[in-house]
Every structure is written in C-alpha cells, then in structure tokens.
Amino acid sequence: MISSEEEIIDIEESEISSVTEEDFKEYMDPMSVFGSADITDRTAFLWQYKPVPEDEPEPFDEYRFSEKDFENGRIIAATVRGKKHKHDGTNCDDWFEFDSSGEWRIMAVSDGAGSRKFSRIGARESCKSAVEFLKEKLAEAPDEMREKLSLPVSDEGFMEGCGYFASMLQDSVQTASKSVSEAFEDRKSKFEYLRLVDRDLEVKDFSGTFLICIMIPVSTAEGKEYFAAAIQIGDGIICSVDRNSDADRALRLLSQPDSGNYSGETEFLTSENMTKRETLMGKTKIMRGKSSAVMIMTDGVADDYFPNSPELLRLFLDLELNEIVRISGDGEEAVPDNIPEPLYHPWVNNNEKIIAVQYAKRISELTGLSLQSLWKNVNLIKKAALGNYEDDLPEKDSEKLKRWLDSYTERGSFDDRTLIVCEMW
C-alpha cells in the first residue's frame, strides 16, 4: 500500500528527453491502453526494474503463488511486487495465507503500510497467526454449532451459530494483532532493523491492513448454500460471486474499506481501538446464500475495479478470460464477430518480454456490450479466452494468476497486488 501521495516516476530528465508532450498525453489517457498497445510499448521504459534488496532483514520474494484442490472446489492465490516497489528497489508489503479445517476454508490477506519500513513483517505474521488460530479452533467446534448454520435465517438457532463463529473470527483478529506486537518486541533492539530507520522502532513500523474470511458449504431447504463470515480492517475488499445468477444479483460485498483521517489514508491492525471487541463486532459481516466463488484482495487489486459494485464482476470476467478460474456452463447468447484479440504488454521486469492480457472492459467497449450482457454471454467468454490466442500459458492456474496480476495495466495502478480466489462447485 502507498499510504500517501508519492512520485510514481523517479528518473533523470535526460532519460525522458525523447518522449514528447503528446506521448505523455496519450499515456495518461485512461482509454489509451485499450486503444493501442503501441503506447504501452513506447512508455514502458519509464518504469525501471530493480530487484528486491538483499541487504535488508527478512526480504520478501518478488512473487508468491499457491493453489490447493478440495473435494468441492479449490483455492488459488498470488502476490506480486508492485511497479512502484520494482521501480524503487524496495520490498513487497503484501502477504496472503489460506488453509482448510475439514470443510471450512480460511483466507487472510494483509497490506503493509507503505510508509513503515517493516510493515511487510507485520502483514506476514498477522496472516499466519490468524489462519493457524482458526484452523485449530474450527477443528474443535462442536458439530451442533455447524449444523445450526443450516437452519432458516430467522431461526434463533441460526443466529446462535452465527454468533459462535463470528466470535471465533473476532478472536482471530485479536490473535493477529498480538502477533504483530510480538514481532515488534522480538526485533526492536536488533541492530539490523534499527540501522534502517535510524531511531527507536515503534509497533507502528509493523502496521498493515487485515482481511480475514471463513466459509463452509451448508445444506438448506433451498439446496446447497454457503455460510461465510468476514472482517476487514483497512482497505481492500472481500466479496462473493454467484456465476449462476444474473449480474444484478451475482455480487455480494462481505466487507467495507476503512478510511483514515485524510484522503488516501486507511486504518491498520495496529490502529487505536481497531481490535476492541465492540469495534470488531461492528466490522463482522455474515452471508449465507448461493455462491460460486469468494475473492479476498488488497487495495492493489480492489482499487483497479472501483466502484467495487459492480466492477468486481468485471474482475471475475477478467479471471475467466485469462483462464485463471473455470469457465463453466453454456450460454444461449449470440457471439459478436468483432471480439478483440488480447493486448500485448512489455513485462515490467524485462521490456523485451511481451505478455498477452485479455480485458473484459475492452471487449465491452469494442462490441458495445454492457457488463450485464457480457456476464450472460458465456459463449463469448469462451471464444475470447486467452488460450485461444496463446499456447504458452503456465500449467498451474495460480501461476497464471501471478502472471496476470503482474501484467495487466490500469491507469494509476502501481501498488502490490494480492488476490485469493476460493472457487466452489
């Protein structure tokens, strides 16, 4: 996360002397990336690439990606270091963790505060400790409490079950907060950390956002549904998508971003009062209903799909188009003849390598289809999918997710990007 307005480009005048004013006008046009890949080619050199620093303690890898299959679905996740960090040669600040406990799925993401030197450590420790805590506690939960989640939503038993698991989720946030404090205590007197800030360390140096979600399938009078509970501190977003519903009913937001005192600010796990029980009760969101996927992401992705309702549906379509999530079902809609080919972008790490990306937004613009119409047109999505144009896509879907997160372009987007997708079938 970039916690305040910062310069995106930091290069000498001599390095941009060949770029005309008109080039920059085209580059800053929000539609230019969709109108001409050539503009991206001409301006790609503005972003430098510097590797992760080797002289800092606990460096983060440039990329993390992982996936796990379950009997009734799977989870895929990835984190990529943002353009700004690559340009400056600084560490990625994002982290994710996921796991399972029986049929429960557990997912957490955190975005370390960009202005805090060791926020990445707090992000990692908060996610790890919360997921480990929930894995243990969910395994110990009485069967009768889980069974209450299948009762009618108006039933007192259902509310009792909700309260039980909501309280457990709130405990996990407090566990995460404690782990950040412990990370600070363990490092506050060590020279390798102190030399990088030239002052006494503070717990705020480990600040980060925190988003956590648990979910499980339940059998109801309406058939198979899903129960989910989520808490968010800071920005980013958590949502549920039902691919089998019309666009106006397919998206449910399971969180609400926190704002700080000033524009561009956000709250953190270390912020005052954020982990008090009464605060967490107000932040706990409960859902039960039909769902085909739950997504949890940091602001590096969420801000690119704003307003989140309905733009997160476009995100899901982009995941389908780039063959990261399954494209299921058959549609009855006619497929237009003018489906655009993917755009090809120079890779930030090496401008000589070109990466193909397909965009739902661009397809909508060039075919004249609304987001709602595109959502219904499964046959179009299948025909426009990236694999129809590229035969060198990674084998693993989590690696496809990493590749896409690292390569798609959106105006003003230069932060770390983290996304977890839990698909259900």
N, C-alpha and C positions, 0 to 999 in steps of 0.2 A: 504494500500500500504506500502511496505517496500522500503523506499527511498534510502537505501544504503545497502551494503552487511553486513549481520548480522549473528550471530551464530543461526542455527536452533535448535540445541540441547544444553541445559544448565543443565547438571546433573553431579553428583559426579562420580569419577572413579569407586567407589565401586558398583554403580548401573549398570554398564555395564560390570562388570568383567566376567559375564557368557557368554558374546557374543564374539564369535571368530572372527578373521580377515576374515575368509571365509564367515561368516554370513554377515558382512558389505559389502563385495564384491558383494554378491548376492543381497543384499538390494539396492545397488547403481546401479545395472544393470538395465537399463531402460526397459528391457523386463521382468524382474523378476516378476513384479506384474501381468503380463499377463500369465506367465508360471506357477506360483504356488501361490495359496492363502496362503499356509502354511508359506511362507516367511513373508508375511504381518502380520500373526499371531505372529510369533516369534519376530518381531521387533516393534510391536505396542506399547510396554511399553516404548519405547524411548520417545514417546510424552506424557508428563504429561497433566493432565487437572486441571486447576484452574478456579474457577468461576469468573464472572465479578466483579471487585472490588466494594465494597459498600461504600467506604469512599471517593469517588470522586463525584463531582457535575455532574449532567446530564448523568448518566451512560446509555449505550445502552443495549438493550436486546441481549441475545445470538442469537436469531433468530427473523426475521421479514418476514412474508409471507402474500400475499394477492392476491385476484383474483376478477375479475368483468366481467360479461357477458354483451354483447351488442347484438343488433339485427343481426348484420352481423359478429360477432366474439367475442373475449374476450381478456383480458389481465391477465396474471399470472406473479407474481414476488416474489422473495425471496432474502434475505440476510442472510448469515451465518458467524459467527465469525471464522476466520481462525485458523489453527493449531498453528501458532506462537503466536497469542494472547491468545489462550487457554493454551498453554504451559507456557507463562509468566504471565498469570492472568491479562491481560490488555483488554481494551475496543476494540470492533469492530470499525473500522473507516469508513465503507461504509454506504451509505444511498440510498434509492430509493423513488421516488414518481411517481404516474401516476394518470390521471384523463381524463375526456372527456368534450367536449363542442359541443353539437349537435353530428354530425358525426365525428368531429375531435377527434383524440386520441393524448394524450400528455404524454410523458415519459421522466424522468430525472434520472440520477444516478450520484453519486459523491463518490470518494475515498479519504478520508482524508490523508494528508501526514503523514507517519508513524513516522517521527522524530519530529512531532509537537503535543504537548500534547492535544490540544483542537481542532484538525483538524476535529474530528467527528462532532463537533457542527457546524463548517462552512459547512461541507458536508450536514448536515440536513437542515440548513437554506437556502442554495443556491437552493436545490431541491424544497423545499416547496414554496419559494417565486417565483421562475420561473414558476412553474406549476400553481400556483394561478394567476399570471400575465397573462399567456397565456389563461387560462380558461376564464378570463374576456374579454380579447382583441379579442379572436376568436369569442366569442358570439356577439361582437359588429361589426365584419367585415361585410361590405356590401355584399349582395348576388352576386352582379355582379362580385366582385373580385374572389369569389369562382368559379363562372361559367367560368371565364377566364381560369381556370386550366384544363378545358376540351377541350380547343381549340388545334389545331395542334401545336406541339412544335416549329415550325418555325414561328408561328403567333406572331405578336407584342403584341397582347392581352395576350397571354400565358406568355410572358416574363414580362409583366406588373403585372400580377397576382403573378408570382414567386417573383418579386421584393417586392411586398406588404407584402407577408407572410415571406419572408426572412428578411426584415427589422424588422418585429414584433419579429421574433425569436432572432435577434441580440439584440433587446431591452430587451428581457427576460434574456439574459446573463448579460447585464449590471445591470438589476434588481437583479440578483443573486449575483453579485459582491458587490452591495450596501448592500445587506442583511448580507453578511459576515462582512463587515466593521461595520455595526450596532451591530452585535453580539459581535464583539471585544470591541466596545465602551461601551456596556452595562455591560461588565464583567471585564474590565481592572483594576478597582480599588477594586474589591471584594476579600476579604482575601481567601475565599475557593478556588479561582483559583490561586491567587498569591503564596500560600504556596506550590503548586505542581510544580512550576517552579523556585522558589527562585530568582526571578528577575522581572523586569517590563515586562508586557505582550506586545507582538507585534501582529500586524494584521496577520503576517505570522504564528502565532501559530494556526490560524484557516484555514490554507491553505488546498485546496483539488482540485482534478481534477473536471471536469464538462462536462457532456454529456447530450444533450437535443435533442429531436426529436418530430416532429408533423407529423401526416399523416391523409389522408382522402380519401375515395373512390371517383372516378370521372368517369363519363360516356364519353367515347370517341368513335371515329369511329372504333376503334379496339375492342370495348366492354368495360367491366368494368376493370378499372385500378386503381392504387393508386398513389397519389401525396404525397411525403414525403420531408421534409426539416430537416436538422440536422446540429448541430455544436458540435465540440469536442475540449476541452482544456485539455491537458494531455493525459494519456494512457487509455486503454480500447478500445472498438470498438462498432460501430453501423453498422448493416447490414440488408439487405433484402434478403429473401429466397423465391424462387418460387418452390414449391414442384412438380408442374406440368411440369417443364422444365427438360431437360437433365442436368446432373451435370455440364457440361461446360458452361451452361447459367443460372444456377439456383441462383447463388450468386452475389450480388452487395454490395460492401462496401460503406457505406454512411459517412465514416469518416476516418481520418488518425491520428494515435497517434502522439503526440508531444514528442520530446526528449529534455532533458536538455543539459547542457554543458558537462556533464560527463556520462560515461556508467552507466545505471541503474537509471538515473535521469529522471524526467519528468517535464512538465510545470504545473502550478497551476492557479486557477482562480485569485489568488492574485498576480501572476507574473506580472512584469512590462510590459506594453503595451498589455497584453492579451485581455483586454476588450475595446481597442480603436476600433472605427468603421471600420477603414481600415483593421485592423487585423481580425476582425470578418467577414468582407466581404470575405476575402480570405479563411476563415475556413467554410463558409456556403456551404453545399452540397445539391443539388436538385436532386430528382429522380421522374420520372413518368413511370409506367410500370406495368406489371403483378407481383403480389406478393401474397404469402400465409402467410407470417409472417415477422415481423420486430423484431430484437433482439438488445437489448442495454445492455452492460455489463461493469463491471470494469475489471481491468487487472488480477484480481484473477481468472477469467474465461478465458478471451481473451488470456492470455499467455499460458494457457494449450492447446489451439487449435491454435498453430502457426506452419507454416505461416497461417495467417487467411484465405487467399485464397489458397487452397480450404478447409482448415481444419474446417472452420465454418460449412461446410456441415456435417462433422463428428459430430460436436456438435449437430446439428439438429437431426441426426440419433440417437445419444445417448438419446436425449429427447424423441424420438419416442419409442426406445427400452425400456426405463424405464417408459413408459406410462404416460409421463408428458404432451405431446402435442398429438393431434389426429393423428392416422394413417389412412389416407383416400385413397380411390381408390383401384383398383385391378391390380395386375401385371400379366404378362404372362411368367415371367422368372421361370425356374426350381428352386426348393428349394433343396440345398445340404442336404445330410444325416448327415453331421458332424457339425451341428450347436452346438456350445458350450453352456453349461449351464452358468448361471451367476457366478460371483465370489462373495465370501462372506468375508467381511472385518470386523474386530473388530471396533466398534464405538469409535471414539476418546474420547468422554465424559465418556465412560464406556466400557472397553475392554471385559467385559463379554457378552455384547450385540453384535450380529452379524447382519450386514446389507448386503443385496444382491444388486449387481450392475451388469447391463449388459453393454458391451462395443462394439461399432461398430468396433473399432480398433482390438480388439481380434477376433471378428468374421471374419474380413477381413484376418487376419493372419492365422487362422486355416482352413478357407475354400479356401484360395487362391484367393478370390475375391478382385478386386480393389475397391477403394472408389466409382468410377464411376459405377461399376457393382452393388455394394451394394445399391447405390442410386436408381437404377432402379428396384431392386428386392423387391417390396412391400410385396409380399407373404412371403419372408424370414423374413422381419422385423416383420410381424405379428406373425409368428411362434416363433421367438426368443424373443418376448416381455416378459417383466418381470412377467406380470400377469399369464403367463402360468406356472410359477415355484413357485410363491409366492401368497398366498391368504390373506395376512395380510397387503396389501398396504394401505396407507391412502386413505380416500374417496375423499378428495379435491386434485385437481391437483397442487395447489400452495403448499400444504404440501408435496406432492410427490417431487416437485421441491426443497423444503427446504431439504428434506431427502437426495436427490441425491447430491445436492451441498455440503452437509456436509460429504458425504461418499465416493464419487468417488476418486480414487487415481491416481496421475500423478507424475512422478519423479520431485522433486524440488518444488512442489506446496504446499505452506503453508500459503498463504495470505487469507484475507477475500474474499468471493465470493458473487457477486451480479449479478443477471440476471433478465431482464424483457423480456417477450415474448408476443408480440401482434399478435394473430392469426386472420386471416380473412377468411371468407367463404361466 
